[in-house]
C-alpha cells in the first residue's frame, strides 16, 4: 500500500511582495532554516517540547516569478537511511495580498516517515477501522 501525505502551511508576511520575491530569488540560505553549505538541514516536528529532527538533503529549483507572485520548487530526502524517514517534493509560493502584506505558502507531498510511517499508519488504520 502506498501512502502519500500532503502538507500545506501559509503565513502572512508584513513585507511587500517585491521584498519577499527578492529574498526567495536570492537563494535558500536566506530563507530555509538551518541550511548549511552542503544543502543539508534538519527537519521535523517538536513533540512535548523535544525536537525530533532528521538531517535531510535539500534540493531547491530555480524560482519562477512575476511582479506579484513567485514559486520555488523544493524537495528533501533523508541523508541516511532514506527509506526509513519522510521525503517531500513541493514548492514555496508567494503572492501579494496588498501592497504591504504577502502570503507565503509551503505545499508538498511525500511519504510520511518512510517504512515506519507506512507500517504505523496501516496498523493504526486497521485498529481504528477494523471489525468491532
Secondary structure as UniProt FT lines:
FT   STRAND          5..13
FT   HELIX           17..25
FT   HELIX           28..31
FT   TURN            33..34
FT   TURN            37..38
FT   STRAND          40..43
FT   STRAND          46..47
FT   TURN            48..49
FT   STRAND          50..51
FT   STRAND          54..60
FT   STRAND          64..65
FT   STRAND          69..78
FT   HELIX           82..84
FT   STRAND          87..98
FT   TURN            99..100
FT   STRAND          101..111
FT   TURN            112..113
FT   HELIX           114..129
//
